[in-house]
């Protein structure tokens, strides 16, 4: 992996971490069960993507 590739992966990790934290923040403010389920699924998806990207390192 080149240094440029590593920067791309680090940037993607940072984005996924941010998206997950945003989902977590929104989830704590929602009252609608259907929306909570949707946001929870998004949070899990971003966590999976983060773990996959982290595995590249």
PQR file of N, CA, C, O and H, with PARSE charges and radii, in Angstrom:
ATOM      1  N   UNK A   1       0.859  -1.173   0.000 -0.4000 1.5000
ATOM      2  CA  UNK A   1       0.000   0.000   0.000 -0.0000 2.0000
ATOM      3  C   UNK A   1       0.904   1.234   0.000  0.5500 1.7000
ATOM      4  O   UNK A   1       1.824   1.348   0.810 -0.5500 1.4000
ATOM      5  N   UNK A   2       0.629   2.128  -0.899 -0.4000 1.5000
ATOM      6  CA  UNK A   2       1.421   3.359  -0.970 -0.0000 2.0000
ATOM      7  C   UNK A   2       0.992   4.329   0.128  0.5500 1.7000
ATOM      8  O   UNK A   2      -0.047   4.151   0.765 -0.5500 1.4000
ATOM      9  H   UNK A   2      -0.118   2.036  -1.557  0.4000 1.0000
ATOM     10  N   UNK A   3       1.798   5.338   0.329 -0.4000 1.5000
ATOM     11  CA  UNK A   3       1.453   6.331   1.354 -0.0000 2.0000
ATOM     12  C   UNK A   3       0.176   7.079   0.975  0.5500 1.7000
ATOM     13  O   UNK A   3      -0.602   7.471   1.844 -0.5500 1.4000
ATOM     14  H   UNK A   3       2.641   5.482  -0.188  0.4000 1.0000
ATOM     15  N   UNK A   4      -0.033   7.273  -0.332 -0.4000 1.5000
ATOM     16  CA  UNK A   4      -1.256   7.939  -0.784 -0.0000 2.0000
ATOM     17  C   UNK A   4      -2.481   7.055  -0.520  0.5500 1.7000
ATOM     18  O   UNK A   4      -3.530   7.547  -0.104 -0.5500 1.4000
ATOM     19  H   UNK A   4       0.600   6.955  -1.037  0.4000 1.0000
ATOM     20  N   UNK A   5      -2.340   5.751  -0.764 -0.4000 1.5000
ATOM     21  CA  UNK A   5      -3.428   4.817  -0.467 -0.0000 2.0000
ATOM     22  C   UNK A   5      -3.757   4.834   1.018  0.5500 1.7000
ATOM     23  O   UNK A   5      -4.925   4.810   1.408 -0.5500 1.4000
ATOM     24  H   UNK A   5      -1.488   5.351  -1.102  0.4000 1.0000
ATOM     25  N   UNK A   6      -2.727   4.876   1.832 -0.4000 1.5000
ATOM     26  CA  UNK A   6      -2.918   4.914   3.284 -0.0000 2.0000
ATOM     27  C   UNK A   6      -3.684   6.170   3.703  0.5500 1.7000
ATOM     28  O   UNK A   6      -4.543   6.115   4.582 -0.5500 1.4000
ATOM     29  H   UNK A   6      -1.778   4.896   1.515  0.4000 1.0000
ATOM     30  N   UNK A   7      -3.371   7.290   3.075 -0.4000 1.5000
ATOM     31  CA  UNK A   7      -4.103   8.527   3.382 -0.0000 2.0000
ATOM     32  C   UNK A   7      -5.574   8.404   3.014  0.5500 1.7000
ATOM     33  O   UNK A   7      -6.441   8.884   3.746 -0.5500 1.4000
ATOM     34  H   UNK A   7      -2.673   7.336   2.360  0.4000 1.0000
ATOM     35  N   UNK A   8      -5.863   7.759   1.874 -0.4000 1.5000
ATOM     36  CA  UNK A   8      -7.260   7.551   1.475 -0.0000 2.0000
ATOM     37  C   UNK A   8      -8.001   6.681   2.489  0.5500 1.7000
ATOM     38  O   UNK A   8      -9.141   6.972   2.850 -0.5500 1.4000
ATOM     39  H   UNK A   8      -5.160   7.369   1.279  0.4000 1.0000
ATOM     40  N   UNK A   9      -7.348   5.618   2.941 -0.4000 1.5000
ATOM     41  CA  UNK A   9      -7.981   4.727   3.922 -0.0000 2.0000
ATOM     42  C   UNK A   9      -8.198   5.460   5.240  0.5500 1.7000
ATOM     43  O   UNK A   9      -9.257   5.335   5.855 -0.5500 1.4000
ATOM     44  H   UNK A   9      -6.422   5.382   2.648  0.4000 1.0000
ATOM     45  N   UNK A  10      -7.205   6.217   5.672 -0.4000 1.5000
ATOM     46  CA  UNK A  10      -7.349   6.983   6.915 -0.0000 2.0000
ATOM     47  C   UNK A  10      -8.488   7.994   6.807  0.5500 1.7000
ATOM     48  O   UNK A  10      -9.248   8.179   7.757 -0.5500 1.4000
ATOM     49  H   UNK A  10      -6.345   6.318   5.172  0.4000 1.0000
ATOM     50  N   UNK A  11      -8.605   8.635   5.669 -0.4000 1.5000
ATOM     51  CA  UNK A  11      -9.681   9.598   5.446 -0.0000 2.0000
ATOM     52  C   UNK A  11     -11.041   8.899   5.481  0.5500 1.7000
ATOM     53  O   UNK A  11     -11.991   9.396   6.086 -0.5500 1.4000
ATOM     54  H   UNK A  11      -7.988   8.484   4.897  0.4000 1.0000
ATOM     55  N   UNK A  12     -11.118   7.753   4.832 -0.4000 1.5000
ATOM     56  CA  UNK A  12     -12.377   6.992   4.825 -0.0000 2.0000
ATOM     57  C   UNK A  12     -12.738   6.525   6.232  0.5500 1.7000
ATOM     58  O   UNK A  12     -13.910   6.550   6.609 -0.5500 1.4000
ATOM     59  H   UNK A  12     -10.346   7.349   4.341  0.4000 1.0000
ATOM     60  N   UNK A  13     -11.747   6.099   7.011 -0.4000 1.5000
ATOM     61  CA  UNK A  13     -11.992   5.701   8.397 -0.0000 2.0000
ATOM     62  C   UNK A  13     -12.550   6.876   9.203  0.5500 1.7000
ATOM     63  O   UNK A  13     -13.480   6.719   9.994 -0.5500 1.4000
ATOM     64  H   UNK A  13     -10.795   6.079   6.705  0.4000 1.0000
ATOM     65  N   UNK A  14     -11.979   8.022   8.989 -0.4000 1.5000
ATOM     66  CA  UNK A  14     -12.431   9.215   9.693 -0.0000 2.0000
ATOM     67  C   UNK A  14     -13.878   9.547   9.344  0.5500 1.7000
ATOM     68  O   UNK A  14     -14.671   9.897  10.218 -0.5500 1.4000
ATOM     69  H   UNK A  14     -11.224   8.149   8.346  0.4000 1.0000
ATOM     70  N   UNK A  15     -14.213   9.434   8.060 -0.4000 1.5000
ATOM     71  CA  UNK A  15     -15.590   9.701   7.633 -0.0000 2.0000
ATOM     72  C   UNK A  15     -16.561   8.698   8.248  0.5500 1.7000
ATOM     73  O   UNK A  15     -17.625   9.082   8.733 -0.5500 1.4000
ATOM     74  H   UNK A  15     -13.568   9.150   7.350  0.4000 1.0000
ATOM     75  N   UNK A  16     -16.207   7.434   8.230 -0.4000 1.5000
ATOM     76  CA  UNK A  16     -17.098   6.414   8.787 -0.0000 2.0000
ATOM     77  C   UNK A  16     -17.289   6.607  10.288  0.5500 1.7000
ATOM     78  O   UNK A  16     -18.391   6.429  10.807 -0.5500 1.4000
ATOM     79  H   UNK A  16     -15.343   7.121   7.836  0.4000 1.0000
ATOM     80  N   UNK A  17     -16.228   6.966  10.973 -0.4000 1.5000
ATOM     81  CA  UNK A  17     -16.330   7.229  12.413 -0.0000 2.0000
ATOM     82  C   UNK A  17     -17.265   8.411  12.671  0.5500 1.7000
ATOM     83  O   UNK A  17     -18.079   8.379  13.594 -0.5500 1.4000
ATOM     84  H   UNK A  17     -15.332   7.111  10.552  0.4000 1.0000
ATOM     85  N   UNK A  18     -17.141   9.449  11.848 -0.4000 1.5000
ATOM     86  CA  UNK A  18     -18.013  10.621  11.978 -0.0000 2.0000
ATOM     87  C   UNK A  18     -19.475  10.245  11.705  0.5500 1.7000
ATOM     88  O   UNK A  18     -20.367  10.627  12.462 -0.5500 1.4000
ATOM     89  H   UNK A  18     -16.480   9.475  11.098  0.4000 1.0000
ATOM     90  N   UNK A  19     -19.719   9.493  10.617 -0.4000 1.5000
ATOM     91  CA  UNK A  19     -21.092   9.100  10.286 -0.0000 2.0000
ATOM     92  C   UNK A  19     -21.708   8.277  11.413  0.5500 1.7000
ATOM     93  O   UNK A  19     -22.874   8.462  11.760 -0.5500 1.4000
ATOM     94  H   UNK A  19     -18.995   9.182  10.002  0.4000 1.0000
ATOM     95  N   UNK A  20     -20.921   7.370  11.981 -0.4000 1.5000
ATOM     96  CA  UNK A  20     -21.432   6.549  13.078 -0.0000 2.0000
ATOM     97  C   UNK A  20     -21.781   7.417  14.289  0.5500 1.7000
ATOM     98  O   UNK A  20     -22.817   7.212  14.922 -0.5500 1.4000
ATOM     99  H   UNK A  20     -19.973   7.219  11.699  0.4000 1.0000
ATOM    100  N   UNK A  21     -20.923   8.381  14.609 -0.4000 1.5000
ATOM    101  CA  UNK A  21     -21.198   9.251  15.757 -0.0000 2.0000
ATOM    102  C   UNK A  21     -22.428  10.124  15.510  0.5500 1.7000
ATOM    103  O   UNK A  21     -23.189  10.401  16.437 -0.5500 1.4000
ATOM    104  H   UNK A  21     -20.082   8.548  14.094  0.4000 1.0000
ATOM    105  N   UNK A  22     -22.625  10.560  14.261 -0.4000 1.5000
ATOM    106  CA  UNK A  22     -23.807  11.350  13.931 -0.0000 2.0000
ATOM    107  C   UNK A  22     -25.073  10.504  14.079  0.5500 1.7000
ATOM    108  O   UNK A  22     -26.084  10.971  14.606 -0.5500 1.4000
ATOM    109  H   UNK A  22     -22.006  10.336  13.508  0.4000 1.0000
ATOM    110  N   UNK A  23     -25.008   9.276  13.617 -0.4000 1.5000
ATOM    111  CA  UNK A  23     -26.157   8.372  13.760 -0.0000 2.0000
ATOM    112  C   UNK A  23     -26.484   8.160  15.234  0.5500 1.7000
ATOM    113  O   UNK A  23     -27.648   8.183  15.633 -0.5500 1.4000
ATOM    114  H   UNK A  23     -24.187   8.897  13.190  0.4000 1.0000
ATOM    115  N   UNK A  24     -25.439   7.955  16.040 -0.4000 1.5000
ATOM    116  CA  UNK A  24     -25.642   7.734  17.470 -0.0000 2.0000
ATOM    117  C   UNK A  24     -26.292   8.948  18.122  0.5500 1.7000
ATOM    118  O   UNK A  24     -27.179   8.812  18.964 -0.5500 1.4000
ATOM    119  H   UNK A  24     -24.493   7.937  15.716  0.4000 1.0000
ATOM    120  N   UNK A  25     -25.842  10.135  17.726 -0.4000 1.5000
ATOM    121  CA  UNK A  25     -26.403  11.372  18.265 -0.0000 2.0000
ATOM    122  C   UNK A  25     -27.871  11.525  17.875  0.5500 1.7000
ATOM    123  O   UNK A  25     -28.705  11.848  18.720 -0.5500 1.4000
ATOM    124  H   UNK A  25     -25.121  10.245  17.042  0.4000 1.0000
ATOM    125  N   UNK A  26     -28.187  11.297  16.619 -0.4000 1.5000
ATOM    126  CA  UNK A  26     -29.565  11.415  16.138 -0.0000 2.0000
ATOM    127  C   UNK A  26     -30.446  10.356  16.794  0.5500 1.7000
ATOM    128  O   UNK A  26     -31.588  10.628  17.166 -0.5500 1.4000
ATOM    129  H   UNK A  26     -27.509  11.035  15.932  0.4000 1.0000
ATOM    130  N   UNK A  27     -29.910   9.164  16.930 -0.4000 1.5000
ATOM    131  CA  UNK A  27     -30.667   8.057  17.521 -0.0000 2.0000
ATOM    132  C   UNK A  27     -31.144   8.406  18.932  0.5500 1.7000
ATOM    133  O   UNK A  27     -32.259   8.061  19.321 -0.5500 1.4000
ATOM    134  H   UNK A  27     -28.983   8.944  16.628  0.4000 1.0000
ATOM    135  N   UNK A  28     -30.304   9.082  19.682 -0.4000 1.5000
ATOM    136  CA  UNK A  28     -30.672   9.435  21.058 -0.0000 2.0000
ATOM    137  C   UNK A  28     -31.780  10.493  21.116  0.5500 1.7000
ATOM    138  O   UNK A  28     -32.422  10.671  22.152 -0.5500 1.4000
ATOM    139  H   UNK A  28     -29.397   9.363  19.366  0.4000 1.0000
ATOM    140  N   UNK A  29     -31.998  11.191  19.999 -0.4000 1.5000
ATOM    141  CA  UNK A  29     -32.997  12.260  19.973 -0.0000 2.0000
ATOM    142  C   UNK A  29     -34.320  11.852  19.331  0.5500 1.7000
ATOM    143  O   UNK A  29     -35.311  12.574  19.433 -0.5500 1.4000
ATOM    144  H   UNK A  29     -31.477  11.046  19.158  0.4000 1.0000
ATOM    145  N   UNK A  30     -34.335  10.709  18.678 -0.4000 1.5000
ATOM    146  CA  UNK A  30     -35.547  10.278  17.981 -0.0000 2.0000
ATOM    147  C   UNK A  30     -36.540   9.615  18.923  0.5500 1.7000
ATOM    148  O   UNK A  30     -36.160   8.977  19.905 -0.5500 1.4000
ATOM    149  H   UNK A  30     -33.530  10.122  18.595  0.4000 1.0000
ATOM    150  N   UNK A  31     -37.800   9.778  18.609 -0.4000 1.5000
ATOM    151  CA  UNK A  31     -38.857   9.122  19.370 -0.0000 2.0000
ATOM    152  C   UNK A  31     -39.598   8.098  18.523  0.5500 1.7000
ATOM    153  O   UNK A  31     -40.130   7.123  19.054 -0.5500 1.4000
ATOM    154  H   UNK A  31     -38.108  10.297  17.812  0.4000 1.0000
ATOM    155  N   UNK A  32     -39.637   8.310  17.214 -0.4000 1.5000
ATOM    156  CA  UNK A  32     -40.345   7.410  16.310 -0.0000 2.0000
ATOM    157  C   UNK A  32     -39.579   6.088  16.181  0.5500 1.7000
ATOM    158  O   UNK A  32     -38.403   6.076  15.818 -0.5500 1.4000
ATOM    159  H   UNK A  32     -39.204   9.102  16.783  0.4000 1.0000
ATOM    160  N   UNK A  33     -40.258   4.982  16.483 -0.4000 1.5000
ATOM    161  CA  UNK A  33     -39.619   3.664  16.489 -0.0000 2.0000
ATOM    162  C   UNK A  33     -39.097   3.264  15.111  0.5500 1.7000
ATOM    163  O   UNK A  33     -38.026   2.668  14.999 -0.5500 1.4000
ATOM    164  H   UNK A  33     -41.214   4.992  16.778  0.4000 1.0000
ATOM    165  N   UNK A  34     -39.852   3.589  14.068 -0.4000 1.5000
ATOM    166  CA  UNK A  34     -39.445   3.226  12.712 -0.0000 2.0000
ATOM    167  C   UNK A  34     -38.176   3.981  12.297  0.5500 1.7000
ATOM    168  O   UNK A  34     -37.272   3.408  11.688 -0.5500 1.4000
ATOM    169  H   UNK A  34     -40.722   4.073  14.159  0.4000 1.0000
ATOM    170  N   UNK A  35     -38.127   5.258  12.632 -0.4000 1.5000
ATOM    171  CA  UNK A  35     -36.931   6.045  12.330 -0.0000 2.0000
ATOM    172  C   UNK A  35     -35.736   5.565  13.152  0.5500 1.7000
ATOM    173  O   UNK A  35     -34.612   5.514  12.651 -0.5500 1.4000
ATOM    174  H   UNK A  35     -38.861   5.722  13.127  0.4000 1.0000
ATOM    175  N   UNK A  36     -35.980   5.216  14.405 -0.4000 1.5000
ATOM    176  CA  UNK A  36     -34.905   4.693  15.249 -0.0000 2.0000
ATOM    177  C   UNK A  36     -34.309   3.426  14.649  0.5500 1.7000
ATOM    178  O   UNK A  36     -33.093   3.240  14.650 -0.5500 1.4000
ATOM    179  H   UNK A  36     -36.892   5.258  14.812  0.4000 1.0000
ATOM    180  N   UNK A  37     -35.175   2.558  14.137 -0.4000 1.5000
ATOM    181  CA  UNK A  37     -34.706   1.321  13.510 -0.0000 2.0000
ATOM    182  C   UNK A  37     -33.857   1.626  12.286  0.5500 1.7000
ATOM    183  O   UNK A  37     -32.800   1.025  12.090 -0.5500 1.4000
ATOM    184  H   UNK A  37     -36.164   2.709  14.137  0.4000 1.0000
ATOM    185  N   UNK A  38     -34.314   2.551  11.472 -0.4000 1.5000
ATOM    186  CA  UNK A  38     -33.594   2.937  10.261 -0.0000 2.0000
ATOM    187  C   UNK A  38     -32.217   3.511  10.597  0.5500 1.7000
ATOM    188  O   UNK A  38     -31.217   3.117   9.998 -0.5500 1.4000
ATOM    189  H   UNK A  38     -35.172   3.040  11.630  0.4000 1.0000
ATOM    190  N   UNK A  39     -32.164   4.433  11.546 -0.4000 1.5000
ATOM    191  CA  UNK A  39     -30.901   5.062  11.920 -0.0000 2.0000
ATOM    192  C   UNK A  39     -29.981   4.044  12.595  0.5500 1.7000
ATOM    193  O   UNK A  39     -28.766   4.078  12.399 -0.5500 1.4000
ATOM    194  H   UNK A  39     -32.977   4.754  12.033  0.4000 1.0000
ATOM    195  N   UNK A  40     -30.546   3.159  13.372 -0.4000 1.5000
ATOM    196  CA  UNK A  40     -29.752   2.110  14.011 -0.0000 2.0000
ATOM    197  C   UNK A  40     -29.104   1.200  12.971  0.5500 1.7000
ATOM    198  O   UNK A  40     -27.948   0.804  13.120 -0.5500 1.4000
ATOM    199  H   UNK A  40     -31.533   3.131  13.531  0.4000 1.0000
ATOM    200  N   UNK A  41     -29.848   0.872  11.924 -0.4000 1.5000
ATOM    201  CA  UNK A  41     -29.304   0.053  10.842 -0.0000 2.0000
ATOM    202  C   UNK A  41     -28.191   0.797  10.100  0.5500 1.7000
ATOM    203  O   UNK A  41     -27.186   0.197   9.719 -0.5500 1.4000
ATOM    204  H   UNK A  41     -30.787   1.194  11.803  0.4000 1.0000
ATOM    205  N   UNK A  42     -28.375   2.101   9.898 -0.4000 1.5000
ATOM    206  CA  UNK A  42     -27.328   2.913   9.265 -0.0000 2.0000
ATOM    207  C   UNK A  42     -26.064   2.941  10.128  0.5500 1.7000
ATOM    208  O   UNK A  42     -24.947   2.852   9.616 -0.5500 1.4000
ATOM    209  H   UNK A  42     -29.191   2.588  10.208  0.4000 1.0000
ATOM    210  N   UNK A  43     -26.255   3.064  11.424 -0.4000 1.5000
ATOM    211  CA  UNK A  43     -25.124   3.092  12.336 -0.0000 2.0000
ATOM    212  C   UNK A  43     -24.350   1.772  12.286  0.5500 1.7000
ATOM    213  O   UNK A  43     -23.119   1.765  12.278 -0.5500 1.4000
ATOM    214  H   UNK A  43     -27.161   3.136  11.840  0.4000 1.0000
ATOM    215  N   UNK A  44     -25.083   0.664  12.253 -0.4000 1.5000
ATOM    216  CA  UNK A  44     -24.439  -0.643  12.156 -0.0000 2.0000
ATOM    217  C   UNK A  44     -23.693  -0.798  10.835  0.5500 1.7000
ATOM    218  O   UNK A  44     -22.602  -1.368  10.797 -0.5500 1.4000
ATOM    219  H   UNK A  44     -26.083   0.671  12.260  0.4000 1.0000
ATOM    220  N   UNK A  45     -24.278  -0.294   9.758 -0.4000 1.5000
ATOM    221  CA  UNK A  45     -23.638  -0.372   8.445 -0.0000 2.0000
ATOM    222  C   UNK A  45     -22.331   0.417   8.435  0.5500 1.7000
ATOM    223  O   UNK A  45     -21.320  -0.058   7.918 -0.5500 1.4000
ATOM    224  H   UNK A  45     -25.164   0.168   9.789  0.4000 1.0000
ATOM    225  N   UNK A  46     -22.352   1.618   9.004 -0.4000 1.5000
ATOM    226  CA  UNK A  46     -21.135   2.422   9.060 -0.0000 2.0000
ATOM    227  C   UNK A  46     -20.081   1.761   9.949  0.5500 1.7000
ATOM    228  O   UNK A  46     -18.885   1.867   9.679 -0.5500 1.4000
ATOM    229  H   UNK A  46     -23.173   2.004   9.424  0.4000 1.0000
ATOM    230  N   UNK A  47     -20.519   1.084  11.000 -0.4000 1.5000
ATOM    231  CA  UNK A  47     -19.591   0.349  11.857 -0.0000 2.0000
ATOM    232  C   UNK A  47     -18.950  -0.803  11.086  0.5500 1.7000
ATOM    233  O   UNK A  47     -17.752  -1.048  11.222 -0.5500 1.4000
ATOM    234  H   UNK A  47     -21.490   0.997  11.219  0.4000 1.0000
ATOM    235  N   UNK A  48     -19.739  -1.511  10.277 -0.4000 1.5000
ATOM    236  CA  UNK A  48     -19.211  -2.600   9.455 -0.0000 2.0000
ATOM    237  C   UNK A  48     -18.202  -2.081   8.434  0.5500 1.7000
ATOM    238  O   UNK A  48     -17.149  -2.684   8.231 -0.5500 1.4000
ATOM    239  H   UNK A  48     -20.713  -1.312  10.165  0.4000 1.0000
ATOM    240  N   UNK A  49     -18.527  -0.970   7.801 -0.4000 1.5000
ATOM    241  CA  UNK A  49     -17.615  -0.381   6.820 -0.0000 2.0000
ATOM    242  C   UNK A  49     -16.321   0.043   7.507  0.5500 1.7000
ATOM    243  O   UNK A  49     -15.232  -0.189   6.980 -0.5500 1.4000
ATOM    244  H   UNK A  49     -19.383  -0.480   7.966  0.4000 1.0000
ATOM    245  N   UNK A  50     -16.435   0.662   8.678 -0.4000 1.5000
ATOM    246  CA  UNK A  50     -15.241   1.064   9.433 -0.0000 2.0000
ATOM    247  C   UNK A  50     -14.358  -0.142   9.723  0.5500 1.7000
ATOM    248  O   UNK A  50     -13.145  -0.093   9.519 -0.5500 1.4000
ATOM    249  H   UNK A  50     -17.319   0.850   9.106  0.4000 1.0000
ATOM    250  N   UNK A  51     -14.961  -1.216  10.195 -0.4000 1.5000
ATOM    251  CA  UNK A  51     -14.190  -2.418  10.523 -0.0000 2.0000
ATOM    252  C   UNK A  51     -13.539  -3.015   9.278  0.5500 1.7000
ATOM    253  O   UNK A  51     -12.409  -3.501   9.344 -0.5500 1.4000
ATOM    254  H   UNK A  51     -15.947  -1.256  10.360  0.4000 1.0000
ATOM    255  N   UNK A  52     -14.231  -2.983   8.163 -0.4000 1.5000
ATOM    256  CA  UNK A  52     -13.673  -3.493   6.912 -0.0000 2.0000
ATOM    257  C   UNK A  52     -12.473  -2.662   6.471  0.5500 1.7000
ATOM    258  O   UNK A  52     -11.438  -3.208   6.089 -0.5500 1.4000
ATOM    259  H   UNK A  52     -15.148  -2.589   8.110  0.4000 1.0000
ATOM    260  N   UNK A  53     -12.619  -1.347   6.526 -0.4000 1.5000
ATOM    261  CA  UNK A  53     -11.514  -0.468   6.168 -0.0000 2.0000
ATOM    262  C   UNK A  53     -10.337  -0.629   7.123  0.5500 1.7000
ATOM    263  O   UNK A  53      -9.180  -0.644   6.703 -0.5500 1.4000
ATOM    264  H   UNK A  53     -13.460  -0.904   6.837  0.4000 1.0000
ATOM    265  N   UNK A  54     -10.642  -0.749   8.401 -0.4000 1.5000
ATOM    266  CA  UNK A  54      -9.596  -0.922   9.397 -0.0000 2.0000
ATOM    267  C   UNK A  54      -8.821  -2.213   9.155  0.5500 1.7000
ATOM    268  O   UNK A  54      -7.618  -2.297   9.403 -0.5500 1.4000
ATOM    269  H   UNK A  54     -11.582  -0.737   8.743  0.4000 1.0000
ATOM    270  N   UNK A  55      -9.545  -3.212   8.664 -0.4000 1.5000
ATOM    271  CA  UNK A  55      -8.908  -4.489   8.345 -0.0000 2.0000
ATOM    272  C   UNK A  55      -7.880  -4.388   7.230  0.5500 1.7000
ATOM    273  O   UNK A  55      -6.994  -5.236   7.122 -0.5500 1.4000
ATOM    274  H   UNK A  55     -10.522  -3.143   8.462  0.4000 1.0000
ATOM    275  N   UNK A  56      -7.991  -3.364   6.407 -0.4000 1.5000
ATOM    276  CA  UNK A  56      -7.019  -3.162   5.342 -0.0000 2.0000
ATOM    277  C   UNK A  56      -5.660  -2.745   5.876  0.5500 1.7000
ATOM    278  O   UNK A  56      -4.633  -2.937   5.225 -0.5500 1.4000
ATOM    279  H   UNK A  56      -8.710  -2.675   6.495  0.4000 1.0000
ATOM    280  N   UNK A  57      -5.672  -2.174   7.068 -0.4000 1.5000
ATOM    281  CA  UNK A  57      -4.418  -1.705   7.658 -0.0000 2.0000
ATOM    282  C   UNK A  57      -3.720  -2.855   8.308  0.5500 1.7000
ATOM    283  O   UNK A  57      -2.638  -2.683   8.870 -0.5500 1.4000
ATOM    284  H   UNK A  57      -6.506  -2.018   7.597  0.4000 1.0000
TER
END
